[in-house]
């Protein structure tokens, strides 16, 4: 992630475009289709939620669409693999642990939902 941020700061768009192209080329068509279906289902649910009258009571949000957990898992795994290759494995693991701790702290004040 730091490499991407660094590239953005340096405005090295060519390398960013190459990374995006690699992701696009290495991701199977089935994953793109599954992602598209999940996105459409998410948008449909979001529209339905907007139509519902809002109440002041905190209600449990609906579960995410099927398959979204696996998509997040694959995305996270891919990012971690790229970090390890770009930054060295020990540094990538340090960053992952730091981020995990931060997220755990922040999540204490968050509510699950879309």
Biopython code that builds the backbone (N, CA, C, O; Angstrom):
import numpy as np
from Bio.PDB.StructureBuilder import StructureBuilder

atoms = [
    (1, "UNK", "N", (0.826, -1.186, 0.000)),
    (1, "UNK", "CA", (0.000, 0.000, 0.000)),
    (1, "UNK", "C", (0.873, 1.254, 0.000)),
    (1, "UNK", "O", (0.557, 2.237, -0.670)),
    (2, "UNK", "N", (1.977, 1.214, 0.757)),
    (2, "UNK", "CA", (2.869, 2.375, 0.794)),
    (2, "UNK", "C", (3.455, 2.647, -0.586)),
    (2, "UNK", "O", (3.633, 3.800, -0.979)),
    (3, "UNK", "N", (3.755, 1.560, -1.326)),
    (3, "UNK", "CA", (4.307, 1.729, -2.673)),
    (3, "UNK", "C", (3.290, 2.437, -3.562)),
    (3, "UNK", "O", (3.653, 3.323, -4.335)),
    (4, "UNK", "N", (2.024, 2.053, -3.459)),
    (4, "UNK", "CA", (0.975, 2.694, -4.262)),
    (4, "UNK", "C", (0.866, 4.161, -3.856)),
    (4, "UNK", "O", (0.788, 5.041, -4.713)),
    (5, "UNK", "N", (0.861, 4.426, -2.543)),
    (5, "UNK", "CA", (0.778, 5.812, -2.079)),
    (5, "UNK", "C", (1.976, 6.618, -2.577)),
    (5, "UNK", "O", (1.834, 7.768, -2.992)),
    (6, "UNK", "N", (3.156, 6.000, -2.531)),
    (6, "UNK", "CA", (4.366, 6.668, -3.002)),
    (6, "UNK", "C", (4.271, 6.970, -4.497)),
    (6, "UNK", "O", (4.653, 8.050, -4.947)),
    (7, "UNK", "N", (3.759, 6.003, -5.258)),
    (7, "UNK", "CA", (3.615, 6.203, -6.700)),
    (7, "UNK", "C", (2.614, 7.320, -6.991)),
    (7, "UNK", "O", (2.802, 8.110, -7.916)),
    (8, "UNK", "N", (1.554, 7.376, -6.196)),
    (8, "UNK", "CA", (0.554, 8.435, -6.394)),
    (8, "UNK", "C", (1.185, 9.798, -6.110)),
    (8, "UNK", "O", (0.984, 10.755, -6.858)),
    (9, "UNK", "N", (1.953, 9.873, -5.017)),
    (9, "UNK", "CA", (2.603, 11.143, -4.679)),
    (9, "UNK", "C", (3.575, 11.571, -5.772)),
    (9, "UNK", "O", (3.678, 12.754, -6.094)),
    (10, "UNK", "N", (4.280, 10.608, -6.333)),
    (10, "UNK", "CA", (5.255, 10.910, -7.376)),
    (10, "UNK", "C", (4.603, 11.046, -8.743)),
    (10, "UNK", "O", (5.249, 11.410, -9.726)),
    (11, "UNK", "N", (3.324, 10.750, -8.785)),
    (11, "UNK", "CA", (2.564, 10.795, -10.031)),
    (11, "UNK", "C", (3.179, 9.889, -11.098)),
    (11, "UNK", "O", (3.281, 10.259, -12.268)),
    (12, "UNK", "N", (3.585, 8.699, -10.667)),
    (12, "UNK", "CA", (4.115, 7.709, -11.597)),
    (12, "UNK", "C", (2.959, 6.843, -12.081)),
    (12, "UNK", "O", (2.831, 5.674, -11.716)),
    (13, "UNK", "N", (2.131, 7.446, -12.906)),
    (13, "UNK", "CA", (0.897, 6.807, -13.351)),
    (13, "UNK", "C", (1.161, 5.585, -14.208)),
    (13, "UNK", "O", (0.374, 4.639, -14.200)),
    (14, "UNK", "N", (2.273, 5.593, -14.957)),
    (14, "UNK", "CA", (2.551, 4.456, -15.829)),
    (14, "UNK", "C", (2.697, 3.172, -15.023)),
    (14, "UNK", "O", (2.159, 2.132, -15.403)),
    (15, "UNK", "N", (3.432, 3.244, -13.898)),
    (15, "UNK", "CA", (3.615, 2.057, -13.074)),
    (15, "UNK", "C", (2.298, 1.642, -12.431)),
    (15, "UNK", "O", (2.008, 0.451, -12.312)),
    (16, "UNK", "N", (1.495, 2.628, -12.013)),
    (16, "UNK", "CA", (0.181, 2.310, -11.452)),
    (16, "UNK", "C", (-0.706, 1.650, -12.498)),
    (16, "UNK", "O", (-1.419, 0.691, -12.204)),
    (17, "UNK", "N", (-0.657, 2.164, -13.703)),
    (17, "UNK", "CA", (-1.436, 1.560, -14.782)),
    (17, "UNK", "C", (-0.974, 0.139, -15.054)),
    (17, "UNK", "O", (-1.789, -0.734, -15.353)),
    (18, "UNK", "N", (0.333, -0.101, -14.951)),
    (18, "UNK", "CA", (0.868, -1.447, -15.166)),
    (18, "UNK", "C", (0.365, -2.391, -14.074)),
    (18, "UNK", "O", (-0.008, -3.527, -14.365)),
    (19, "UNK", "N", (0.350, -1.933, -12.824)),
    (19, "UNK", "CA", (-0.153, -2.756, -11.720)),
    (19, "UNK", "C", (-1.628, -3.073, -11.951)),
    (19, "UNK", "O", (-2.053, -4.217, -11.791)),
    (20, "UNK", "N", (-2.406, -2.059, -12.327)),
    (20, "UNK", "CA", (-3.836, -2.278, -12.589)),
    (20, "UNK", "C", (-4.028, -3.252, -13.748)),
    (20, "UNK", "O", (-4.918, -4.102, -13.707)),
    (21, "UNK", "N", (-3.206, -3.131, -14.766)),
    (21, "UNK", "CA", (-3.307, -4.029, -15.919)),
    (21, "UNK", "C", (-2.980, -5.463, -15.506)),
    (21, "UNK", "O", (-3.636, -6.404, -15.953)),
    (22, "UNK", "N", (-1.955, -5.631, -14.645)),
    (22, "UNK", "CA", (-1.610, -6.964, -14.144)),
    (22, "UNK", "C", (-2.780, -7.591, -13.402)),
    (22, "UNK", "O", (-3.105, -8.760, -13.608)),
    (23, "UNK", "N", (-3.403, -6.808, -12.542)),
    (23, "UNK", "CA", (-4.554, -7.304, -11.776)),
    (23, "UNK", "C", (-5.661, -7.713, -12.732)),
    (23, "UNK", "O", (-6.262, -8.777, -12.588)),
    (24, "UNK", "N", (-5.921, -6.858, -13.703)),
    (24, "UNK", "CA", (-6.984, -7.140, -14.667)),
    (24, "UNK", "C", (-6.685, -8.403, -15.475)),
    (24, "UNK", "O", (-7.584, -9.201, -15.743)),
    (25, "UNK", "N", (-5.428, -8.581, -15.860)),
    (25, "UNK", "CA", (-5.064, -9.740, -16.674)),
    (25, "UNK", "C", (-5.041, -11.035, -15.866)),
    (25, "UNK", "O", (-5.351, -12.101, -16.398)),
    (26, "UNK", "N", (-4.678, -10.953, -14.591)),
    (26, "UNK", "CA", (-4.542, -12.167, -13.787)),
    (26, "UNK", "C", (-5.837, -12.584, -13.108)),
    (26, "UNK", "O", (-5.925, -13.693, -12.581)),
    (27, "UNK", "N", (-6.839, -11.722, -13.111)),
    (27, "UNK", "CA", (-8.111, -12.065, -12.479)),
    (27, "UNK", "C", (-8.982, -12.801, -13.489)),
    (27, "UNK", "O", (-9.274, -12.278, -14.565)),
    (28, "UNK", "N", (-9.397, -14.018, -13.139)),
    (28, "UNK", "CA", (-10.232, -14.789, -14.065)),
    (28, "UNK", "C", (-11.577, -14.099, -14.329)),
    (28, "UNK", "O", (-12.094, -13.361, -13.490)),
    (29, "UNK", "N", (-12.111, -14.358, -15.493)),
    (29, "UNK", "CA", (-13.388, -13.762, -15.912)),
    (29, "UNK", "C", (-14.512, -14.115, -14.932)),
    (29, "UNK", "O", (-15.407, -13.305, -14.692)),
    (30, "UNK", "N", (-14.461, -15.339, -14.363)),
    (30, "UNK", "CA", (-15.506, -15.764, -13.420)),
    (30, "UNK", "C", (-15.530, -14.846, -12.198)),
    (30, "UNK", "O", (-16.601, -14.521, -11.685)),
    (31, "UNK", "N", (-14.335, -14.423, -11.726)),
    (31, "UNK", "CA", (-14.287, -13.526, -10.572)),
    (31, "UNK", "C", (-14.881, -12.163, -10.911)),
    (31, "UNK", "O", (-15.579, -11.563, -10.094)),
    (32, "UNK", "N", (-14.600, -11.674, -12.127)),
    (32, "UNK", "CA", (-15.176, -10.391, -12.538)),
    (32, "UNK", "C", (-16.704, -10.490, -12.587)),
    (32, "UNK", "O", (-17.412, -9.579, -12.158)),
    (33, "UNK", "N", (-17.202, -11.625, -13.122)),
    (33, "UNK", "CA", (-18.648, -11.824, -13.207)),
    (33, "UNK", "C", (-19.257, -11.911, -11.811)),
    (33, "UNK", "O", (-20.302, -11.316, -11.550)),
    (34, "UNK", "N", (-18.606, -12.650, -10.915)),
    (34, "UNK", "CA", (-19.106, -12.764, -9.537)),
    (34, "UNK", "C", (-19.101, -11.405, -8.859)),
    (34, "UNK", "O", (-20.042, -11.055, -8.146)),
    (35, "UNK", "N", (-18.050, -10.647, -9.078)),
    (35, "UNK", "CA", (-17.966, -9.304, -8.499)),
    (35, "UNK", "C", (-19.070, -8.416, -9.049)),
    (35, "UNK", "O", (-19.677, -7.644, -8.306)),
    (36, "UNK", "N", (-19.332, -8.519, -10.335)),
    (36, "UNK", "CA", (-20.386, -7.726, -10.968)),
    (36, "UNK", "C", (-21.748, -8.083, -10.370)),
    (36, "UNK", "O", (-22.553, -7.199, -10.076)),
    (37, "UNK", "N", (-22.007, -9.405, -10.187)),
    (37, "UNK", "CA", (-23.277, -9.834, -9.588)),
    (37, "UNK", "C", (-23.403, -9.318, -8.154)),
    (37, "UNK", "O", (-24.463, -8.840, -7.750)),
    (38, "UNK", "N", (-22.314, -9.418, -7.391)),
    (38, "UNK", "CA", (-22.338, -8.939, -6.007)),
    (38, "UNK", "C", (-22.588, -7.431, -5.950)),
    (38, "UNK", "O", (-23.327, -6.939, -5.097)),
    (39, "UNK", "N", (-21.955, -6.713, -6.875)),
    (39, "UNK", "CA", (-22.142, -5.259, -6.923)),
    (39, "UNK", "C", (-23.594, -4.915, -7.240)),
    (39, "UNK", "O", (-24.186, -4.041, -6.606)),
    (40, "UNK", "N", (-24.162, -5.610, -8.229)),
    (40, "UNK", "CA", (-25.554, -5.354, -8.593)),
    (40, "UNK", "C", (-26.491, -5.673, -7.435)),
    (40, "UNK", "O", (-27.438, -4.932, -7.173)),
    (41, "UNK", "N", (-26.224, -6.774, -6.746)),
    (41, "UNK", "CA", (-27.056, -7.137, -5.598)),
    (41, "UNK", "C", (-26.914, -6.104, -4.479)),
    (41, "UNK", "O", (-27.891, -5.735, -3.828)),
    (42, "UNK", "N", (-25.689, -5.649, -4.269)),
    (42, "UNK", "CA", (-25.452, -4.619, -3.253)),
    (42, "UNK", "C", (-26.214, -3.342, -3.592)),
    (42, "UNK", "O", (-26.863, -2.752, -2.727)),
    (43, "UNK", "N", (-26.133, -2.914, -4.859)),
    (43, "UNK", "CA", (-26.833, -1.699, -5.279)),
    (43, "UNK", "C", (-28.344, -1.859, -5.134)),
    (43, "UNK", "O", (-29.040, -0.929, -4.728)),
    (44, "UNK", "N", (-28.841, -3.043, -5.470)),
    (44, "UNK", "CA", (-30.277, -3.309, -5.343)),
    (44, "UNK", "C", (-30.699, -3.206, -3.873)),
    (44, "UNK", "O", (-31.713, -2.587, -3.550)),
    (45, "UNK", "N", (-29.916, -3.813, -3.000)),
    (45, "UNK", "CA", (-30.230, -3.741, -1.564)),
    (45, "UNK", "C", (-30.151, -2.307, -1.046)),
    (45, "UNK", "O", (-30.967, -1.888, -0.225)),
    (46, "UNK", "N", (-29.165, -1.566, -1.531)),
    (46, "UNK", "CA", (-29.013, -0.178, -1.106)),
    (46, "UNK", "C", (-30.235, 0.641, -1.521)),
    (46, "UNK", "O", (-30.718, 1.474, -0.753)),
    (47, "UNK", "N", (-30.730, 0.403, -2.729)),
    (47, "UNK", "CA", (-31.922, 1.118, -3.186)),
    (47, "UNK", "C", (-33.133, 0.746, -2.340)),
    (47, "UNK", "O", (-33.937, 1.610, -1.990)),
    (48, "UNK", "N", (-33.268, -0.548, -2.007)),
    (48, "UNK", "CA", (-34.378, -0.995, -1.169)),
    (48, "UNK", "C", (-34.295, -0.370, 0.225)),
    (48, "UNK", "O", (-35.315, 0.005, 0.803)),
    (49, "UNK", "N", (-33.091, -0.261, 0.754)),
    (49, "UNK", "CA", (-32.901, 0.332, 2.073)),
    (49, "UNK", "C", (-33.282, 1.815, 2.061)),
    (49, "UNK", "O", (-33.836, 2.322, 3.036)),
    (50, "UNK", "N", (-32.988, 2.501, 0.969)),
    (50, "UNK", "CA", (-33.327, 3.921, 0.876)),
    (50, "UNK", "C", (-34.836, 4.120, 0.844)),
    (50, "UNK", "O", (-35.344, 5.131, 1.329)),
    (51, "UNK", "N", (-35.549, 3.159, 0.276)),
    (51, "UNK", "CA", (-37.003, 3.264, 0.181)),
    (51, "UNK", "C", (-37.680, 3.029, 1.525)),
    (51, "UNK", "O", (-38.770, 3.547, 1.767)),
    (52, "UNK", "N", (-37.044, 2.251, 2.402)),
    (52, "UNK", "CA", (-37.638, 1.941, 3.692)),
    (52, "UNK", "C", (-37.634, 3.179, 4.585)),
    (52, "UNK", "O", (-36.694, 3.973, 4.554)),
    (53, "UNK", "N", (-38.692, 3.336, 5.380)),
    (53, "UNK", "CA", (-38.697, 4.470, 6.302)),
    (53, "UNK", "C", (-37.624, 4.255, 7.375)),
    (53, "UNK", "O", (-37.433, 3.151, 7.884)),
    (54, "UNK", "N", (-36.940, 5.338, 7.693)),
    (54, "UNK", "CA", (-35.865, 5.235, 8.678)),
    (54, "UNK", "C", (-36.431, 5.416, 10.078)),
    (54, "UNK", "O", (-37.268, 6.282, 10.333)),
    (55, "UNK", "N", (-35.945, 4.570, 10.971)),
    (55, "UNK", "CA", (-36.354, 4.675, 12.370)),
    (55, "UNK", "C", (-35.154, 5.060, 13.209)),
    (55, "UNK", "O", (-34.009, 4.896, 12.790)),
    (56, "UNK", "N", (-35.422, 5.564, 14.379)),
    (56, "UNK", "CA", (-34.344, 5.975, 15.262)),
    (56, "UNK", "C", (-33.761, 4.792, 16.016)),
    (56, "UNK", "O", (-32.651, 4.875, 16.542)),
    (57, "UNK", "N", (-34.504, 3.691, 16.072)),
    (57, "UNK", "CA", (-33.994, 2.498, 16.740)),
    (57, "UNK", "C", (-32.871, 1.903, 15.914)),
    (57, "UNK", "O", (-32.954, 1.816, 14.689)),
    (58, "UNK", "N", (-31.814, 1.493, 16.612)),
    (58, "UNK", "CA", (-30.725, 0.835, 15.898)),
    (58, "UNK", "C", (-31.150, -0.586, 15.591)),
    (58, "UNK", "O", (-31.436, -1.386, 16.482)),
    (59, "UNK", "N", (-31.182, -0.872, 14.303)),
    (59, "UNK", "CA", (-31.572, -2.203, 13.873)),
    (59, "UNK", "C", (-30.359, -2.908, 13.287)),
    (59, "UNK", "O", (-29.459, -2.276, 12.734)),
    (60, "UNK", "N", (-30.354, -4.222, 13.417)),
    (60, "UNK", "CA", (-29.296, -5.030, 12.824)),
    (60, "UNK", "C", (-29.396, -4.914, 11.305)),
    (60, "UNK", "O", (-30.476, -5.051, 10.731)),
    (61, "UNK", "N", (-28.270, -4.662, 10.672)),
    (61, "UNK", "CA", (-28.247, -4.544, 9.217)),
    (61, "UNK", "C", (-28.300, -5.940, 8.594)),
    (61, "UNK", "O", (-27.893, -6.913, 9.229)),
    (62, "UNK", "N", (-28.791, -6.048, 7.367)),
    (62, "UNK", "CA", (-28.830, -7.362, 6.714)),
    (62, "UNK", "C", (-27.420, -7.869, 6.441)),
    (62, "UNK", "O", (-26.468, -7.091, 6.380)),
    (63, "UNK", "N", (-27.301, -9.156, 6.281)),
    (63, "UNK", "CA", (-26.008, -9.754, 5.982)),
    (63, "UNK", "C", (-25.564, -9.357, 4.579)),
    (63, "UNK", "O", (-26.397, -9.066, 3.721)),
    (64, "UNK", "N", (-24.247, -9.346, 4.345)),
    (64, "UNK", "CA", (-23.770, -9.004, 3.005)),
    (64, "UNK", "C", (-24.182, -10.068, 1.990)),
    (64, "UNK", "O", (-24.513, -11.193, 2.366)),
    (65, "UNK", "N", (-24.162, -9.714, 0.708)),
    (65, "UNK", "CA", (-24.565, -10.679, -0.316)),
    (65, "UNK", "C", (-23.652, -11.901, -0.301)),
    (65, "UNK", "O", (-22.481, -11.799, 0.066)),
    (66, "UNK", "N", (-24.185, -13.058, -0.699)),
    (66, "UNK", "CA", (-23.361, -14.266, -0.733)),
    (66, "UNK", "C", (-22.167, -14.068, -1.657)),
    (66, "UNK", "O", (-22.280, -13.431, -2.704)),
    (67, "UNK", "N", (-21.050, -14.606, -1.270)),
    (67, "UNK", "CA", (-19.861, -14.511, -2.106)),
    (67, "UNK", "C", (-18.991, -13.313, -1.812)),
    (67, "UNK", "O", (-17.830, -13.285, -2.222)),
    (68, "UNK", "N", (-19.513, -12.321, -1.114)),
    (68, "UNK", "CA", (-18.731, -11.110, -0.867)),
    (68, "UNK", "C", (-17.578, -11.401, 0.090)),
    (68, "UNK", "O", (-16.504, -10.811, -0.030)),
    (69, "UNK", "N", (-17.799, -12.312, 1.040)),
    (69, "UNK", "CA", (-16.725, -12.656, 1.980)),
    (69, "UNK", "C", (-15.548, -13.282, 1.242)),
    (69, "UNK", "O", (-14.391, -12.949, 1.500)),
    (70, "UNK", "N", (-15.852, -14.179, 0.333)),
    (70, "UNK", "CA", (-14.787, -14.826, -0.435)),
    (70, "UNK", "C", (-14.062, -13.806, -1.310)),
    (70, "UNK", "O", (-12.844, -13.879, -1.472)),
    (71, "UNK", "N", (-14.803, -12.861, -1.869)),
    (71, "UNK", "CA", (-14.186, -11.820, -2.699)),
    (71, "UNK", "C", (-13.229, -10.985, -1.860)),
    (71, "UNK", "O", (-12.109, -10.712, -2.292)),
    (72, "UNK", "N", (-13.659, -10.571, -0.652)),
    (72, "UNK", "CA", (-12.780, -9.795, 0.231)),
    (72, "UNK", "C", (-11.550, -10.609, 0.617)),
    (72, "UNK", "O", (-10.438, -10.085, 0.660)),
    (73, "UNK", "N", (-11.755, -11.880, 0.894)),
    (73, "UNK", "CA", (-10.631, -12.761, 1.265)),
    (73, "UNK", "C", (-9.601, -12.803, 0.138)),
    (73, "UNK", "O", (-8.402, -12.681, 0.388)),
    (74, "UNK", "N", (-10.065, -12.976, -1.102)),
    (74, "UNK", "CA", (-9.151, -13.039, -2.246)),
    (74, "UNK", "C", (-8.429, -11.710, -2.447)),
    (74, "UNK", "O", (-7.228, -11.689, -2.719)),
    (75, "UNK", "N", (-9.157, -10.604, -2.314)),
    (75, "UNK", "CA", (-8.555, -9.283, -2.479)),
    (75, "UNK", "C", (-7.474, -9.049, -1.423)),
    (75, "UNK", "O", (-6.383, -8.576, -1.741)),
    (76, "UNK", "N", (-7.776, -9.378, -0.178)),
    (76, "UNK", "CA", (-6.815, -9.191, 0.907)),
    (76, "UNK", "C", (-5.585, -10.070, 0.694)),
    (76, "UNK", "O", (-4.455, -9.618, 0.874)),
    (77, "UNK", "N", (-5.806, -11.310, 0.316)),
    (77, "UNK", "CA", (-4.698, -12.231, 0.068)),
    (77, "UNK", "C", (-3.821, -11.702, -1.063)),
    (77, "UNK", "O", (-2.595, -11.705, -0.953)),
    (78, "UNK", "N", (-4.441, -11.252, -2.142)),
    (78, "UNK", "CA", (-3.686, -10.713, -3.272)),
    (78, "UNK", "C", (-2.864, -9.502, -2.881)),
    (78, "UNK", "O", (-1.710, -9.367, -3.288)),
    (79, "UNK", "N", (-3.457, -8.626, -2.094)),
    (79, "UNK", "CA", (-2.741, -7.429, -1.650)),
    (79, "UNK", "C", (-1.557, -7.802, -0.766)),
    (79, "UNK", "O", (-0.468, -7.248, -0.917)),
    (80, "UNK", "N", (-1.765, -8.734, 0.150)),
    (80, "UNK", "CA", (-0.678, -9.161, 1.020)),
    (80, "UNK", "C", (0.456, -9.825, 0.232)),
    (80, "UNK", "O", (1.631, -9.607, 0.527)),
    (81, "UNK", "N", (0.101, -10.631, -0.763)),
    (81, "UNK", "CA", (1.134, -11.249, -1.597)),
    (81, "UNK", "C", (1.931, -10.187, -2.354)),
    (81, "UNK", "O", (3.155, -10.280, -2.441)),
    (82, "UNK", "N", (1.262, -9.203, -2.889)),
    (82, "UNK", "CA", (1.948, -8.130, -3.610)),
    (82, "UNK", "C", (2.828, -7.317, -2.666)),
    (82, "UNK", "O", (3.934, -6.917, -3.030)),
    (83, "UNK", "N", (2.332, -7.071, -1.447)),
    (83, "UNK", "CA", (3.135, -6.351, -0.456)),
    (83, "UNK", "C", (4.408, -7.123, -0.152)),
    (83, "UNK", "O", (5.494, -6.544, -0.101)),
    (84, "UNK", "N", (4.275, -8.434, 0.049)),
    (84, "UNK", "CA", (5.444, -9.250, 0.363)),
    (84, "UNK", "C", (6.481, -9.212, -0.735)),
    (84, "UNK", "O", (7.682, -9.142, -0.471)),
    (85, "UNK", "N", (6.019, -9.258, -1.956)),
    (85, "UNK", "CA", (6.947, -9.221, -3.089)),
    (85, "UNK", "C", (7.583, -7.841, -3.246)),
    (85, "UNK", "O", (8.758, -7.731, -3.599)),
    (86, "UNK", "N", (6.819, -6.808, -2.988)),
    (86, "UNK", "CA", (7.318, -5.449, -3.188)),
    (86, "UNK", "C", (8.170, -4.956, -2.019)),
    (86, "UNK", "O", (9.155, -4.249, -2.229)),
    (87, "UNK", "N", (7.800, -5.322, -0.796)),
    (87, "UNK", "CA", (8.437, -4.728, 0.383)),
    (87, "UNK", "C", (9.312, -5.684, 1.175)),
    (87, "UNK", "O", (9.944, -5.259, 2.142)),
    (88, "UNK", "N", (9.373, -6.902, 0.823)),
    (88, "UNK", "CA", (9.987, -8.026, 1.542)),
    (88, "UNK", "C", (8.951, -8.598, 2.499)),
    (88, "UNK", "O", (8.101, -7.884, 3.029)),
    (89, "UNK", "N", (9.048, -9.897, 2.702)),
    (89, "UNK", "CA", (8.048, -10.583, 3.512)),
    (89, "UNK", "C", (8.030, -10.115, 4.960)),
    (89, "UNK", "O", (6.947, -9.881, 5.496)),
    (90, "UNK", "N", (9.183, -9.968, 5.622)),
    (90, "UNK", "CA", (9.120, -9.523, 7.023)),
    (90, "UNK", "C", (8.425, -8.168, 7.174)),
    (90, "UNK", "O", (7.627, -7.978, 8.092)),
    (91, "UNK", "N", (8.725, -7.230, 6.278)),
    (91, "UNK", "CA", (8.107, -5.901, 6.373)),
    (91, "UNK", "C", (6.610, -5.981, 6.078)),
    (91, "UNK", "O", (5.812, -5.318, 6.740)),
    (92, "UNK", "N", (6.233, -6.780, 5.101)),
    (92, "UNK", "CA", (4.811, -6.926, 4.772)),
    (92, "UNK", "C", (4.051, -7.503, 5.963)),
    (92, "UNK", "O", (2.938, -7.064, 6.255)),
    (93, "UNK", "N", (4.641, -8.483, 6.655)),
    (93, "UNK", "CA", (3.981, -9.072, 7.820)),
    (93, "UNK", "C", (3.885, -8.062, 8.972)),
    (93, "UNK", "O", (2.888, -8.032, 9.693)),
    (94, "UNK", "N", (4.926, -7.237, 9.139)),
    (94, "UNK", "CA", (4.877, -6.194, 10.179)),
    (94, "UNK", "C", (3.729, -5.229, 9.899)),
    (94, "UNK", "O", (2.949, -4.895, 10.791)),
    (95, "UNK", "N", (3.640, -4.792, 8.657)),
    (95, "UNK", "CA", (2.581, -3.852, 8.274)),
    (95, "UNK", "C", (1.214, -4.492, 8.487)),
    (95, "UNK", "O", (0.307, -3.857, 9.025)),
    (96, "UNK", "N", (1.064, -5.742, 8.070)),
    (96, "UNK", "CA", (-0.215, -6.431, 8.230)),
    (96, "UNK", "C", (-0.603, -6.512, 9.697)),
    (96, "UNK", "O", (-1.768, -6.309, 10.040)),
    (97, "UNK", "N", (0.354, -6.805, 10.566)),
    (97, "UNK", "CA", (0.064, -6.881, 12.001)),
    (97, "UNK", "C", (-0.305, -5.511, 12.560)),
    (97, "UNK", "O", (-1.227, -5.399, 13.367)),
    (98, "UNK", "N", (0.412, -4.464, 12.136)),
    (98, "UNK", "CA", (0.104, -3.110, 12.588)),
    (98, "UNK", "C", (-1.313, -2.708, 12.174)),
    (98, "UNK", "O", (-2.087, -2.184, 12.975)),
    (99, "UNK", "N", (-1.630, -2.965, 10.914)),
    (99, "UNK", "CA", (-2.955, -2.603, 10.398)),
    (99, "UNK", "C", (-4.042, -3.396, 11.114)),
    (99, "UNK", "O", (-5.093, -2.847, 11.446)),
    (100, "UNK", "N", (-3.799, -4.679, 11.353)),
    (100, "UNK", "CA", (-4.775, -5.508, 12.051)),
    (100, "UNK", "C", (-5.052, -4.953, 13.448)),
    (100, "UNK", "O", (-6.206, -4.895, 13.873)),
    (101, "UNK", "N", (-4.010, -4.548, 14.157)),
    (101, "UNK", "CA", (-4.194, -3.957, 15.496)),
    (101, "UNK", "C", (-5.022, -2.674, 15.408)),
    (101, "UNK", "O", (-5.940, -2.463, 16.200)),
    (102, "UNK", "N", (-4.687, -1.816, 14.433)),
    (102, "UNK", "CA", (-5.425, -0.562, 14.258)),
    (102, "UNK", "C", (-6.896, -0.824, 13.973)),
    (102, "UNK", "O", (-7.776, -0.186, 14.552)),
    (103, "UNK", "N", (-7.150, -1.759, 13.083)),
    (103, "UNK", "CA", (-8.527, -2.071, 12.708)),
    (103, "UNK", "C", (-9.290, -2.646, 13.899)),
    (103, "UNK", "O", (-10.457, -2.314, 14.105)),
    (104, "UNK", "N", (-8.639, -3.503, 14.680)),
    (104, "UNK", "CA", (-9.296, -4.060, 15.860)),
    (104, "UNK", "C", (-9.698, -2.948, 16.822)),
    (104, "UNK", "O", (-10.790, -2.987, 17.389)),
    (105, "UNK", "N", (-8.832, -1.962, 17.012)),
    (105, "UNK", "CA", (-9.151, -0.843, 17.901)),
    (105, "UNK", "C", (-10.311, -0.013, 17.337)),
    (105, "UNK", "O", (-11.253, 0.320, 18.056)),
    (106, "UNK", "N", (-10.230, 0.312, 16.059)),
    (106, "UNK", "CA", (-11.264, 1.117, 15.435)),
    (106, "UNK", "C", (-12.604, 0.394, 15.401)),
    (106, "UNK", "O", (-13.657, 1.023, 15.504)),
    (107, "UNK", "N", (-12.563, -0.927, 15.255)),
    (107, "UNK", "CA", (-13.798, -1.696, 15.129)),
    (107, "UNK", "C", (-14.611, -1.713, 16.423)),
    (107, "UNK", "O", (-15.808, -1.997, 16.403)),
    (108, "UNK", "N", (-13.975, -1.416, 17.523)),
    (108, "UNK", "CA", (-14.697, -1.407, 18.811)),
    (108, "UNK", "C", (-15.810, -0.353, 18.808)),
    (108, "UNK", "O", (-16.799, -0.485, 19.529)),
    (109, "UNK", "N", (-15.643, 0.686, 17.997)),
    (109, "UNK", "CA", (-16.619, 1.764, 17.951)),
    (109, "UNK", "C", (-17.503, 1.720, 16.707)),
    (109, "UNK", "O", (-18.278, 2.642, 16.453)),
    (110, "UNK", "N", (-17.381, 0.656, 15.944)),
    (110, "UNK", "CA", (-18.136, 0.580, 14.691)),
    (110, "UNK", "C", (-19.261, -0.441, 14.805)),
    (110, "UNK", "O", (-19.225, -1.345, 15.640)),
    (111, "UNK", "N", (-20.256, -0.274, 13.948)),
    (111, "UNK", "CA", (-21.376, -1.189, 13.880)),
    (111, "UNK", "C", (-21.368, -1.827, 12.507)),
    (111, "UNK", "O", (-21.182, -1.133, 11.508)),
    (112, "UNK", "N", (-21.565, -3.131, 12.435)),
    (112, "UNK", "CA", (-21.597, -3.818, 11.147)),
    (112, "UNK", "C", (-22.773, -3.320, 10.338)),
    (112, "UNK", "O", (-23.859, -3.091, 10.869)),
    (113, "UNK", "N", (-22.553, -3.162, 9.100)),
    (113, "UNK", "CA", (-23.663, -2.783, 8.232)),
    (113, "UNK", "C", (-23.176, -2.252, 6.908)),
    (113, "UNK", "O", (-21.986, -2.016, 6.699)),
    (114, "UNK", "N", (-24.106, -2.078, 6.046)),
    (114, "UNK", "CA", (-23.804, -1.566, 4.710)),
    (114, "UNK", "C", (-24.118, -0.131, 4.715)),
    (114, "UNK", "O", (-23.949, 0.542, 3.698)),
]
sb = StructureBuilder()
sb.init_structure("model")
sb.init_model(0)
sb.init_chain("A")
sb.init_seg("    ")
for serial, (resi, resn, name, xyz) in enumerate(atoms, 1):
    if name == "N":
        sb.init_residue(resn, " ", resi, " ")
    sb.init_atom(name, np.array(xyz, "f"), 0.0, 1.0, " ", f" {name:<3s}", serial, name[0])
structure = sb.get_structure()
